[in-house]
Amino acid sequence: MFVTSLKWKLDPEAIHGTPKTQGVYGLWDDAELVYIGNTARERLLPEALAELLALQQQGLIRATHFTWEITITPRSWAGELLRLHFNQHGRLPRYNAAGGPLRHEPQADIHAA
């Protein structure tokens, strides 16, 4: 689904190596894509991923790896990735589902035209 097929271990060193730019990211629990997110305005990939690492370390989410893509339209591209995932699997990733611990973050609407 993500253009990049390389998964990075969800740890401080790998996060530090991500580009300081806007984009979309996926969280993986081993081979399962569990979250598709995007950088909010004025946020960069390392900042967003560091917040997710903190949630993982607190035991609020379960994730082992991450992927990322650079885009100048992170919200709309994340929405497209969510639509593709939903069409392929019949559901949203675990943490994109309503009531999930990450659902409070701004999300692209998969049902938008």
N, CA, C and O atoms as CSV, one atom per row, in Angstrom:
chain,resi,resn,atom,element,x,y,z
A,1,MET,N,N,0.824,-1.189,0.000
A,1,MET,CA,C,0.000,0.000,0.000
A,1,MET,C,C,0.867,1.250,0.000
A,1,MET,O,O,0.681,2.134,-0.836
A,2,PHE,N,N,1.801,1.331,0.919
A,2,PHE,CA,C,2.695,2.477,0.903
A,2,PHE,C,C,3.702,2.293,-0.220
A,2,PHE,O,O,4.131,1.176,-0.509
A,3,VAL,N,N,4.072,3.396,-0.848
A,3,VAL,CA,C,5.047,3.326,-1.924
A,3,VAL,C,C,6.346,2.720,-1.424
A,3,VAL,O,O,6.933,1.862,-2.082
A,4,THR,N,N,6.787,3.160,-0.278
A,4,THR,CA,C,8.006,2.609,0.298
A,4,THR,C,C,7.715,1.257,0.925
A,4,THR,O,O,6.738,1.109,1.660
A,5,SER,N,N,8.538,0.288,0.647
A,5,SER,CA,C,8.314,-1.033,1.225
A,5,SER,C,C,9.212,-1.278,2.432
A,5,SER,O,O,9.086,-2.301,3.106
A,6,LEU,N,N,10.105,-0.356,2.702
A,6,LEU,CA,C,11.043,-0.507,3.806
A,6,LEU,C,C,10.366,-0.142,5.122
A,6,LEU,O,O,9.838,0.959,5.274
A,7,LYS,N,N,10.384,-1.054,6.052
A,7,LYS,CA,C,9.850,-0.792,7.388
A,7,LYS,C,C,11.016,-0.490,8.315
A,7,LYS,O,O,12.064,-1.133,8.264
A,8,TRP,N,N,10.803,0.493,9.149
A,8,TRP,CA,C,11.808,0.889,10.134
A,8,TRP,C,C,11.324,0.469,11.511
A,8,TRP,O,O,10.137,0.578,11.818
A,9,LYS,N,N,12.237,-0.007,12.334
A,9,LYS,CA,C,11.892,-0.367,13.698
A,9,LYS,C,C,11.440,0.891,14.435
A,9,LYS,O,O,12.065,1.944,14.313
A,10,LEU,N,N,10.360,0.782,15.195
A,10,LEU,CA,C,9.846,1.927,15.936
A,10,LEU,C,C,10.724,2.152,17.161
A,10,LEU,O,O,10.460,1.634,18.246
A,11,ASP,N,N,11.785,2.949,16.953
A,11,ASP,CA,C,12.692,3.292,18.050
A,11,ASP,C,C,13.263,4.688,17.797
A,11,ASP,O,O,13.174,5.202,16.681
A,12,PRO,N,N,13.845,5.301,18.824
A,12,PRO,CA,C,14.321,6.683,18.695
A,12,PRO,C,C,15.336,6.879,17.562
A,12,PRO,O,O,15.287,7.891,16.862
A,13,GLU,N,N,16.244,5.933,17.376
A,13,GLU,CA,C,17.266,6.089,16.344
A,13,GLU,C,C,16.654,6.127,14.943
A,13,GLU,O,O,17.022,6.974,14.129
A,14,ALA,N,N,15.739,5.232,14.665
A,14,ALA,CA,C,15.097,5.209,13.343
A,14,ALA,C,C,14.254,6.464,13.127
A,14,ALA,O,O,14.251,7.031,12.035
A,15,ILE,N,N,13.545,6.894,14.156
A,15,ILE,CA,C,12.731,8.103,14.049
A,15,ILE,C,C,13.618,9.310,13.788
A,15,ILE,O,O,13.272,10.172,12.981
A,16,HIS,N,N,14.751,9.376,14.459
A,16,HIS,CA,C,15.680,10.493,14.266
A,16,HIS,C,C,16.165,10.572,12.819
A,16,HIS,O,O,16.478,11.654,12.322
A,17,GLY,N,N,16.226,9.431,12.151
A,17,GLY,CA,C,16.694,9.387,10.773
A,17,GLY,C,C,15.645,9.728,9.730
A,17,GLY,O,O,15.963,9.795,8.542
A,18,THR,N,N,14.414,9.942,10.138
A,18,THR,CA,C,13.384,10.296,9.156
A,18,THR,C,C,13.557,11.759,8.754
A,18,THR,O,O,14.035,12.575,9.542
A,19,PRO,N,N,13.167,12.082,7.530
A,19,PRO,CA,C,13.341,13.464,7.071
A,19,PRO,C,C,12.448,14.439,7.826
A,19,PRO,O,O,11.325,14.113,8.210
A,20,LYS,N,N,12.961,15.611,8.023
A,20,LYS,CA,C,12.226,16.661,8.722
A,20,LYS,C,C,11.347,17.388,7.715
A,20,LYS,O,O,11.662,18.486,7.255
A,21,THR,N,N,10.233,16.736,7.389
A,21,THR,CA,C,9.300,17.252,6.406
A,21,THR,C,C,7.914,16.711,6.713
A,21,THR,O,O,7.749,15.890,7.615
A,22,GLN,N,N,6.932,17.166,5.974
A,22,GLN,CA,C,5.573,16.658,6.123
A,22,GLN,C,C,5.408,15.362,5.357
A,22,GLN,O,O,6.148,15.093,4.411
A,23,GLY,N,N,4.450,14.570,5.759
A,23,GLY,CA,C,4.207,13.330,5.050
A,23,GLY,C,C,3.126,12.493,5.692
A,23,GLY,O,O,2.389,12.953,6.564
A,24,VAL,N,N,3.048,11.251,5.242
A,24,VAL,CA,C,2.143,10.263,5.813
A,24,VAL,C,C,2.987,9.134,6.380
A,24,VAL,O,O,4.139,8.942,5.989
A,25,TYR,N,N,2.403,8.399,7.297
A,25,TYR,CA,C,3.144,7.318,7.917
A,25,TYR,C,C,2.195,6.181,8.244
A,25,TYR,O,O,0.994,6.381,8.426
A,26,GLY,N,N,2.754,4.997,8.313
A,26,GLY,CA,C,2.006,3.820,8.717
A,26,GLY,C,C,2.673,3.190,9.916
A,26,GLY,O,O,3.900,3.133,9.997
A,27,LEU,N,N,1.871,2.721,10.841
A,27,LEU,CA,C,2.379,1.949,11.980
A,27,LEU,C,C,2.041,0.494,11.732
A,27,LEU,O,O,0.949,0.166,11.269
A,28,TRP,N,N,2.968,-0.356,12.036
A,28,TRP,CA,C,2.819,-1.786,11.816
A,28,TRP,C,C,3.003,-2.529,13.117
A,28,TRP,O,O,3.857,-2.171,13.928
A,29,ASP,N,N,2.205,-3.567,13.322
A,29,ASP,CA,C,2.384,-4.511,14.405
A,29,ASP,C,C,2.820,-5.792,13.714
A,29,ASP,O,O,1.993,-6.596,13.284
A,30,ASP,N,N,4.119,-5.966,13.614
A,30,ASP,CA,C,4.732,-7.013,12.796
A,30,ASP,C,C,4.277,-6.833,11.346
A,30,ASP,O,O,4.644,-5.837,10.723
A,31,ALA,N,N,3.495,-7.753,10.789
A,31,ALA,CA,C,3.098,-7.662,9.373
A,31,ALA,C,C,1.763,-6.955,9.159
A,31,ALA,O,O,1.349,-6.762,8.016
A,32,GLU,N,N,1.081,-6.567,10.236
A,32,GLU,CA,C,-0.231,-5.935,10.118
A,32,GLU,C,C,-0.118,-4.417,10.175
A,32,GLU,O,O,0.467,-3.871,11.110
A,33,LEU,N,N,-0.675,-3.735,9.179
A,33,LEU,CA,C,-0.764,-2.275,9.194
A,33,LEU,C,C,-1.857,-1.888,10.189
A,33,LEU,O,O,-3.023,-2.223,9.985
A,34,VAL,N,N,-1.492,-1.189,11.256
A,34,VAL,CA,C,-2.453,-0.890,12.322
A,34,VAL,C,C,-2.862,0.578,12.375
A,34,VAL,O,O,-3.800,0.931,13.089
A,35,TYR,N,N,-2.167,1.440,11.628
A,35,TYR,CA,C,-2.520,2.863,11.659
A,35,TYR,C,C,-1.947,3.568,10.444
A,35,TYR,O,O,-0.804,3.329,10.054
A,36,ILE,N,N,-2.745,4.431,9.853
A,36,ILE,CA,C,-2.296,5.333,8.796
A,36,ILE,C,C,-2.531,6.743,9.303
A,36,ILE,O,O,-3.658,7.106,9.639
A,37,GLY,N,N,-1.471,7.540,9.359
A,37,GLY,CA,C,-1.579,8.904,9.858
A,37,GLY,C,C,-0.890,9.888,8.942
A,37,GLY,O,O,-0.218,9.514,7.981
A,38,ASN,N,N,-1.073,11.142,9.260
A,38,ASN,CA,C,-0.445,12.210,8.488
A,38,ASN,C,C,0.019,13.318,9.418
A,38,ASN,O,O,-0.533,13.523,10.499
A,39,THR,N,N,1.039,14.020,8.973
A,39,THR,CA,C,1.522,15.145,9.767
A,39,THR,C,C,0.496,16.267,9.706
A,39,THR,O,O,-0.053,16.575,8.647
A,40,ALA,N,N,0.255,16.858,10.840
A,40,ALA,CA,C,-0.626,18.021,10.901
A,40,ALA,C,C,0.155,19.241,10.427
A,40,ALA,O,O,1.380,19.200,10.315
A,41,ARG,N,N,-0.544,20.295,10.159
A,41,ARG,CA,C,0.106,21.535,9.737
A,41,ARG,C,C,1.166,21.945,10.758
A,41,ARG,O,O,0.931,21.876,11.964
A,42,GLU,N,N,2.307,22.363,10.281
A,42,GLU,CA,C,3.425,22.807,11.128
A,42,GLU,C,C,4.058,21.658,11.926
A,42,GLU,O,O,4.815,21.915,12.863
A,43,ARG,N,N,3.770,20.421,11.582
A,43,ARG,CA,C,4.378,19.268,12.238
A,43,ARG,C,C,5.232,18.532,11.219
A,43,ARG,O,O,4.962,18.589,10.019
A,44,LEU,N,N,6.241,17.855,11.686
A,44,LEU,CA,C,7.132,17.109,10.812
A,44,LEU,C,C,7.084,15.626,11.171
A,44,LEU,O,O,6.669,15.260,12.271
A,45,LEU,N,N,7.505,14.784,10.246
A,45,LEU,CA,C,7.466,13.341,10.461
A,45,LEU,C,C,8.124,12.904,11.770
A,45,LEU,O,O,7.512,12.139,12.516
A,46,PRO,N,N,9.349,13.355,12.085
A,46,PRO,CA,C,9.964,12.891,13.336
A,46,PRO,C,C,9.141,13.232,14.582
A,46,PRO,O,O,9.082,12.440,15.522
A,47,GLU,N,N,8.513,14.398,14.591
A,47,GLU,CA,C,7.697,14.796,15.743
A,47,GLU,C,C,6.481,13.881,15.897
A,47,GLU,O,O,6.180,13.411,16.994
A,48,ALA,N,N,5.801,13.640,14.803
A,48,ALA,CA,C,4.612,12.787,14.846
A,48,ALA,C,C,4.990,11.366,15.263
A,48,ALA,O,O,4.307,10.756,16.086
A,49,LEU,N,N,6.063,10.848,14.704
A,49,LEU,CA,C,6.488,9.486,15.028
A,49,LEU,C,C,6.973,9.372,16.470
A,49,LEU,O,O,6.758,8.344,17.113
A,50,ALA,N,N,7.623,10.410,16.984
A,50,ALA,CA,C,8.077,10.398,18.380
A,50,ALA,C,C,6.889,10.334,19.338
A,50,ALA,O,O,6.961,9.663,20.367
A,51,GLU,N,N,5.806,11.020,19.011
A,51,GLU,CA,C,4.604,10.945,19.843
A,51,GLU,C,C,4.030,9.535,19.842
A,51,GLU,O,O,3.581,9.041,20.876
A,52,LEU,N,N,4.047,8.892,18.685
A,52,LEU,CA,C,3.541,7.519,18.599
A,52,LEU,C,C,4.439,6.554,19.372
A,52,LEU,O,O,3.948,5.623,20.010
A,53,LEU,N,N,5.742,6.772,19.316
A,53,LEU,CA,C,6.664,5.952,20.091
A,53,LEU,C,C,6.366,6.084,21.584
A,53,LEU,O,O,6.387,5.089,22.309
A,54,ALA,N,N,6.094,7.291,22.041
A,54,ALA,CA,C,5.768,7.507,23.453
A,54,ALA,C,C,4.506,6.733,23.842
A,54,ALA,O,O,4.450,6.144,24.922
A,55,LEU,N,N,3.503,6.731,22.975
A,55,LEU,CA,C,2.281,5.965,23.254
A,55,LEU,C,C,2.563,4.466,23.300
A,55,LEU,O,O,1.993,3.738,24.113
A,56,GLN,N,N,3.448,4.022,22.416
A,56,GLN,CA,C,3.821,2.612,22.387
A,56,GLN,C,C,4.563,2.246,23.673
A,56,GLN,O,O,4.307,1.194,24.259
A,57,GLN,N,N,5.472,3.100,24.110
A,57,GLN,CA,C,6.244,2.845,25.327
A,57,GLN,C,C,5.363,2.859,26.580
A,57,GLN,O,O,5.670,2.189,27.566
A,58,GLN,N,N,4.264,3.626,26.536
A,58,GLN,CA,C,3.315,3.667,27.653
A,58,GLN,C,C,2.344,2.487,27.620
A,58,GLN,O,O,1.549,2.309,28.543
A,59,GLY,N,N,2.407,1.689,26.567
A,59,GLY,CA,C,1.521,0.541,26.443
A,59,GLY,C,C,0.134,0.873,25.929
A,59,GLY,O,O,-0.773,0.046,26.017
A,60,LEU,N,N,-0.045,2.081,25.392
A,60,LEU,CA,C,-1.363,2.485,24.891
A,60,LEU,C,C,-1.635,1.974,23.487
A,60,LEU,O,O,-2.794,1.821,23.099
A,61,ILE,N,N,-0.590,1.709,22.722
A,61,ILE,CA,C,-0.725,1.111,21.398
A,61,ILE,C,C,0.322,0.024,21.256
A,61,ILE,O,O,1.319,-0.001,21.979
A,62,ARG,N,N,0.081,-0.870,20.318
A,62,ARG,CA,C,1.056,-1.920,20.034
A,62,ARG,C,C,1.530,-1.717,18.602
A,62,ARG,O,O,0.752,-1.816,17.653
A,63,ALA,N,N,2.819,-1.431,18.463
A,63,ALA,CA,C,3.409,-1.229,17.138
A,63,ALA,C,C,4.880,-1.627,17.197
A,63,ALA,O,O,5.554,-1.411,18.204
A,64,THR,N,N,5.366,-2.210,16.108
A,64,THR,CA,C,6.751,-2.661,16.068
A,64,THR,C,C,7.582,-1.885,15.054
A,64,THR,O,O,8.790,-1.726,15.231
A,65,HIS,N,N,6.944,-1.404,13.998
A,65,HIS,CA,C,7.648,-0.756,12.895
A,65,HIS,C,C,6.831,0.412,12.340
A,65,HIS,O,O,5.656,0.579,12.666
A,66,PHE,N,N,7.474,1.204,11.505
A,66,PHE,CA,C,6.766,2.278,10.818
A,66,PHE,C,C,7.302,2.413,9.401
A,66,PHE,O,O,8.419,2.001,9.088
A,67,THR,N,N,6.468,3.001,8.560
A,67,THR,CA,C,6.858,3.389,7.207
A,67,THR,C,C,6.467,4.849,7.047
A,67,THR,O,O,5.670,5.370,7.827
A,68,TRP,N,N,7.018,5.500,6.055
A,68,TRP,CA,C,6.682,6.903,5.827
A,68,TRP,C,C,6.830,7.234,4.348
A,68,TRP,O,O,7.540,6.562,3.599
A,69,GLU,N,N,6.135,8.291,3.959
A,69,GLU,CA,C,6.246,8.852,2.616
A,69,GLU,C,C,6.193,10.363,2.732
A,69,GLU,O,O,5.438,10.905,3.540
A,70,ILE,N,N,6.979,11.029,1.940
A,70,ILE,CA,C,6.937,12.487,1.859
A,70,ILE,C,C,5.832,12.872,0.886
A,70,ILE,O,O,5.702,12.269,-0.180
A,71,THR,N,N,5.049,13.858,1.243
A,71,THR,CA,C,4.028,14.396,0.352
A,71,THR,C,C,3.729,15.835,0.754
A,71,THR,O,O,3.822,16.192,1.928
A,72,ILE,N,N,3.375,16.643,-0.212
A,72,ILE,CA,C,2.994,18.028,0.098
A,72,ILE,C,C,1.514,18.112,0.453
A,72,ILE,O,O,1.032,19.171,0.856
A,73,THR,N,N,0.793,17.005,0.307
A,73,THR,CA,C,-0.629,16.945,0.665
A,73,THR,C,C,-0.878,15.756,1.602
A,73,THR,O,O,-1.557,14.799,1.228
A,74,PRO,N,N,-0.327,15.821,2.820
A,74,PRO,CA,C,-0.406,14.655,3.703
A,74,PRO,C,C,-1.825,14.235,4.067
A,74,PRO,O,O,-2.123,13.041,4.116
A,75,ARG,N,N,-2.686,15.181,4.318
A,75,ARG,CA,C,-4.052,14.821,4.734
A,75,ARG,C,C,-4.804,14.111,3.609
A,75,ARG,O,O,-5.459,13.096,3.848
A,76,SER,N,N,-4.718,14.628,2.404
A,76,SER,CA,C,-5.455,13.989,1.304
A,76,SER,C,C,-4.831,12.652,0.914
A,76,SER,O,O,-5.560,11.723,0.566
A,77,TRP,N,N,-3.502,12.525,0.962
A,77,TRP,CA,C,-2.871,11.252,0.633
A,77,TRP,C,C,-3.186,10.202,1.700
A,77,TRP,O,O,-3.419,9.039,1.371
A,78,ALA,N,N,-3.194,10.599,2.969
A,78,ALA,CA,C,-3.579,9.656,4.027
A,78,ALA,C,C,-5.015,9.197,3.816
A,78,ALA,O,O,-5.330,8.025,4.021
A,79,GLY,N,N,-5.878,10.107,3.411
A,79,GLY,CA,C,-7.265,9.738,3.121
A,79,GLY,C,C,-7.351,8.724,2.001
A,79,GLY,O,O,-8.139,7.781,2.072
A,80,GLU,N,N,-6.550,8.910,0.973
A,80,GLU,CA,C,-6.535,7.962,-0.140
A,80,GLU,C,C,-6.001,6.602,0.317
A,80,GLU,O,O,-6.540,5.566,-0.075
A,81,LEU,N,N,-4.962,6.593,1.133
A,81,LEU,CA,C,-4.428,5.329,1.652
A,81,LEU,C,C,-5.455,4.617,2.533
A,81,LEU,O,O,-5.562,3.391,2.499
A,82,LEU,N,N,-6.208,5.385,3.318
A,82,LEU,CA,C,-7.262,4.784,4.136
A,82,LEU,C,C,-8.357,4.185,3.258
A,82,LEU,O,O,-8.852,3.094,3.540
A,83,ARG,N,N,-8.737,4.895,2.196
A,83,ARG,CA,C,-9.747,4.368,1.266
A,83,ARG,C,C,-9.263,3.072,0.625
A,83,ARG,O,O,-10.014,2.100,0.535
A,84,LEU,N,N,-8.007,3.059,0.179
A,84,LEU,CA,C,-7.454,1.857,-0.431
A,84,LEU,C,C,-7.448,0.685,0.548
A,84,LEU,O,O,-7.802,-0.439,0.191
A,85,HIS,N,N,-7.040,0.964,1.786
A,85,HIS,CA,C,-7.016,-0.088,2.804
A,85,HIS,C,C,-8.426,-0.609,3.051
A,85,HIS,O,O,-8.641,-1.819,3.103
A,86,PHE,N,N,-9.382,0.296,3.202
A,86,PHE,CA,C,-10.764,-0.100,3.461
A,86,PHE,C,C,-11.311,-0.936,2.304
A,86,PHE,O,O,-11.962,-1.956,2.528
A,87,ASN,N,N,-11.052,-0.511,1.086
A,87,ASN,CA,C,-11.528,-1.259,-0.080
A,87,ASN,C,C,-10.908,-2.649,-0.148
A,87,ASN,O,O,-11.571,-3.606,-0.546
A,88,GLN,N,N,-9.650,-2.764,0.235
A,88,GLN,CA,C,-8.953,-4.049,0.162
A,88,GLN,C,C,-9.310,-4.990,1.310
A,88,GLN,O,O,-9.395,-6.202,1.115
A,89,HIS,N,N,-9.521,-4.431,2.515
A,89,HIS,CA,C,-9.697,-5.266,3.703
A,89,HIS,C,C,-11.098,-5.207,4.312
A,89,HIS,O,O,-11.424,-6.006,5.190
A,90,GLY,N,N,-11.924,-4.272,3.853
A,90,GLY,CA,C,-13.274,-4.157,4.388
A,90,GLY,C,C,-13.348,-3.513,5.754
A,90,GLY,O,O,-14.390,-3.552,6.407
A,91,ARG,N,N,-12.263,-2.927,6.186
A,91,ARG,CA,C,-12.202,-2.251,7.489
A,91,ARG,C,C,-11.027,-1.289,7.497
A,91,ARG,O,O,-10.129,-1.365,6.659
A,92,LEU,N,N,-11.057,-0.388,8.461
A,92,LEU,CA,C,-9.926,0.517,8.660
A,92,LEU,C,C,-8.858,-0.189,9.484
A,92,LEU,O,O,-9.154,-1.177,10.157
A,93,PRO,N,N,-7.617,0.303,9.444
A,93,PRO,CA,C,-6.597,-0.246,10.347
A,93,PRO,C,C,-7.057,-0.113,11.804
A,93,PRO,O,O,-7.858,0.760,12.137
A,94,ARG,N,N,-6.552,-0.967,12.634
A,94,ARG,CA,C,-6.955,-1.070,14.044
A,94,ARG,C,C,-7.078,0.283,14.743
A,94,ARG,O,O,-8.101,0.560,15.370
A,95,TYR,N,N,-6.064,1.118,14.647
A,95,TYR,CA,C,-6.071,2.375,15.398
A,95,TYR,C,C,-6.708,3.538,14.651
A,95,TYR,O,O,-6.796,4.639,15.196
A,96,ASN,N,N,-7.153,3.324,13.424
A,96,ASN,CA,C,-7.932,4.335,12.715
A,96,ASN,C,C,-9.422,4.153,12.970
A,96,ASN,O,O,-10.214,5.046,12.666
A,97,ALA,N,N,-9.812,3.018,13.520
A,97,ALA,CA,C,-11.221,2.726,13.772
A,97,ALA,C,C,-11.765,3.657,14.850
A,97,ALA,O,O,-11.028,4.130,15.715
A,98,ALA,N,N,-13.068,3.909,14.779
A,98,ALA,CA,C,-13.729,4.764,15.763
A,98,ALA,C,C,-13.480,4.234,17.165
A,98,ALA,O,O,-13.557,3.029,17.408
A,99,GLY,N,N,-13.182,5.135,18.079
A,99,GLY,CA,C,-12.957,4.752,19.466
A,99,GLY,C,C,-11.541,4.292,19.773
A,99,GLY,O,O,-11.219,4.005,20.926
A,100,GLY,N,N,-10.689,4.219,18.750
A,100,GLY,CA,C,-9.307,3.804,18.964
A,100,GLY,C,C,-8.513,4.885,19.676
A,100,GLY,O,O,-8.923,6.045,19.690
A,101,PRO,N,N,-7.377,4.520,20.268
A,101,PRO,CA,C,-6.589,5.489,21.040
A,101,PRO,C,C,-5.973,6.604,20.195
A,101,PRO,O,O,-5.533,7.610,20.752
A,102,LEU,N,N,-5.928,6.459,18.887
A,102,LEU,CA,C,-5.355,7.497,18.031
A,102,LEU,C,C,-6.424,8.240,17.239
A,102,LEU,O,O,-6.095,9.144,16.471
A,103,ARG,N,N,-7.654,7.893,17.401
A,103,ARG,CA,C,-8.737,8.455,16.592
A,103,ARG,C,C,-8.979,9.931,16.863
A,103,ARG,O,O,-9.607,10.607,16.048
A,104,HIS,N,N,-8.497,10.449,17.992
A,104,HIS,CA,C,-8.691,11.868,18.308
A,104,HIS,C,C,-7.861,12.778,17.410
A,104,HIS,O,O,-8.151,13.969,17.297
A,105,GLU,N,N,-6.817,12.217,16.762
A,105,GLU,CA,C,-5.993,13.033,15.869
A,105,GLU,C,C,-6.803,13.383,14.630
A,105,GLU,O,O,-7.680,12.612,14.238
A,106,PRO,N,N,-6.531,14.531,13.997
A,106,PRO,CA,C,-7.248,14.867,12.769
A,106,PRO,C,C,-7.025,13.788,11.722
A,106,PRO,O,O,-5.891,13.382,11.466
A,107,GLN,N,N,-8.098,13.334,11.126
A,107,GLN,CA,C,-8.040,12.277,10.130
A,107,GLN,C,C,-8.676,12.757,8.842
A,107,GLN,O,O,-9.601,13.568,8.859
A,108,ALA,N,N,-8.189,12.264,7.755
A,108,ALA,CA,C,-8.843,12.482,6.479
A,108,ALA,C,C,-10.088,11.605,6.462
A,108,ALA,O,O,-10.058,10.485,6.971
A,109,ASP,N,N,-11.164,12.090,5.894
A,109,ASP,CA,C,-12.413,11.370,5.817
A,109,ASP,C,C,-12.373,10.410,4.637
A,109,ASP,O,O,-12.260,10.845,3.490
A,110,ILE,N,N,-12.465,9.099,4.905
A,110,ILE,CA,C,-12.375,8.131,3.809
A,110,ILE,C,C,-13.634,8.155,2.951
A,110,ILE,O,O,-13.633,7.614,1.846
A,111,HIS,N,N,-14.703,8.771,3.438
A,111,HIS,CA,C,-15.946,8.789,2.667
A,111,HIS,C,C,-16.105,10.085,1.889
A,111,HIS,O,O,-17.111,10.265,1.202
A,112,ALA,N,N,-15.140,10.990,1.977
A,112,ALA,CA,C,-15.226,12.258,1.248
A,112,ALA,C,C,-15.072,11.986,-0.239
A,112,ALA,O,O,-14.364,11.070,-0.656
A,113,ALA,N,N,-15.738,12.786,-1.007
A,113,ALA,CA,C,-15.675,12.609,-2.475
A,113,ALA,C,C,-14.345,13.056,-3.010
A,113,ALA,O,O,-14.109,12.983,-4.216
